[in-house]
């Protein structure tokens, strides 16, 4: 008898998660052993259920699927990571690969394709949706430094420079400099536009 592939599903929309679980459950060699709705629940679930492959949606409360992937990769390097996105934003592909992802697919890919990707990553292959790969190559590299991304992420909720400085343990002048540089690099007029453009490209 073929040993079952134990899969964790991390997806905050319950209907999507349950549908994915039902479809994967139809495969003879795949068993969904855990489901979570938050990114910050992934690591504990992987450890508790002896997971072989984790399927991670990008947009989740708690932390993103990419952040969750990085944590799992660090703590459980043998676990294979499949990142799912509805967005197809090129920057996400690069971020996911840097976090240790083994596969990057669009969420609405056919279930058979997803099941095949699970089998492929377990055998050591890397699986990337070709459309997403082409878009990432065309887009080029993320021009923002890690600290500029950090400041822009923190500024997304409309915080003042003083609030950002306190939260990030930086001086207000340093925060202002990072925001100014990011705005210049993205060729926009203000921080709100910088956040919007960086998010659209998957750079945050």
N, C-alpha and C positions, 0 to 999 in steps of 0.2 A: 504493500500500500504506500502511495506517495505521501510524504510528510506534509502537513498543512502549513501554508505560509500564514503566519499570524500578522494581522494588519491592524494598525490604529488609524482611526479617522478623526481628524480635527477640522471641524467646520462649524461656524456659529449659526448657520441657518438650518434649523432642525429638519425641514422638509428635504433640503438638498442632501444633508448628511444621511438621513434614513433611506433616501432613494439610492444613494451611492452604496450604502451598506447592503441593501436588498439586491442590487445588481451584482455586486462583487460576491455576495453569498451564493449566487447561482453557479459560480465557478467551483469545480471539483476540488481544487487544490488551494483555495483561499478562504480564510476564516477571519472575519472582522471580530477581534477579541475585545476591542475597547473603542468607545466614542467619546469625544470631549467637544465642548462648545467654546472653549477659551484657550488662547495660546499659552497662558501660564499654567494650564493643567496638563500640558503635553508631556513634560519631562517625567512627572510622577507616574503618569499612566504608562509610559514606555517601560519604566522600571518595574512597575507592579505586574505587568502582563507578559513580560518576555517577548516583546514585539520584534518581528523581523523587519517590517517595513512600516514607516509612518507616512500617511498621506496628509499633507498640511495645506489648508487654505491660507492665502496670504492675509486677507483682512479679517482679523479676529480681535475681540476684546482681550485685555490682559497683556498680550504682546502679539506681534505679527507672526505669521507662519515662518517668515525668514529668521526672525529672532529665535523662535522656538527651534528651528532646524539647527541653528548654530549651537544652542544649548545641548540638544540631543547629540549632535556630532561630537561635541567636547566630552560629554559624560558616557555616551554609549556608541563609540565609533563603529561598531559592527552593524548597527541599525542603518538600513537604507532609507533615504529620505526622498519622497516624491512631493514636489511643491506644485499646487494647483492654483491657477489664477483665472479670473473672468476678464481680467483687464488687458493682458497682452502688452503691458508697458515694458519696453525694452530694458530699462534700468533694473527691473525686478529680476530678469534673467541673470544678469551679472551678479547682483546681490545674492541671489539664491545659490549660485555656483560658489561664490566666495564663502557662503555659510556652510558649504559641505553637501549641498543637494546633489542627488544622483540623477534626478529627473525633473523636468519642468514642463508641465502640460497645461493646456487650457481645460477648464473644468467641464466644459460641455463636449469633450472628446467622447467618442463611443465607449461604452463600458468594456467592450472586448479589447479596445486599444489600451485602456487603463490597466486591465488585467495583464495584458502582454508586457506593459511597461514594468509592472511589479515583478514579473518573472525575470525580465531582462536585467533590472538593477540587482536582483539577488544573484545573478550569474556574473556580476561584475561589469555590466555594460552601463553606459550613460545614455539617457533618453531625453532628447530635447525636441519640442515641437518645432518643425522646420520653419514655419511662418514666424514664430517668435525669434528663432535664431537669426533669420534674415533681417528682421527689424532691428535686433540688437546690434548687428554688424553695421547697418546703415546709420544707426543713431550715433555711434561713436561712444567714447568713454564719458563717464560722469565727470564734469569739470570741478565739482565741489569737493573740498576736503572733508574729512570725517568731522572736524570741529565745526565747519560751516554748515554741514548737514544737521549736526546736533543743535546748533543755535536756531536754524530755520524750523526744525521740528518743534522746538520749544516755543517759537514765536507764532506757531500756527493758531494758537487759541487767542491771539490778540494781546498777549502780555506786553507790558511796557518794558523799556530797556532796563529800568531799575529792577523790575520783577525777574526778568531774564538773568540779570547779573547775579541776583541773590540765589536763584534756583540752580544756576550753573557754576556758582563759585568763581565768577569772573568779575572784572571791573566793568563799569558801564561803558567806558571808552573801548574796551576790548570787544564787548558785545556789538557796539556800534560799528566797529571796524569789520567784524565778521559779516554782519548783515550788509554793510556797504559793498564789500567784496563780492558776496553772493549775488547781490542785485546787479552789479556790473557784469559779472560772468554770464548771467542769464539774460542780460540785455533787457531788463524790465525797469519800471519806474519806482516800485515800492516793494516792501516786504511781503505784502499780501499776494502780489503778482508772482513774486519769487517762489513763495510756498506753493502756489497753484501750478506753476510751470514745472517745478521740481517734482511735485506729486504726479503730474500727468506723465512725466517721463520715467517715473519709478526711481527717482534719484534720492528720495528721502528714506 
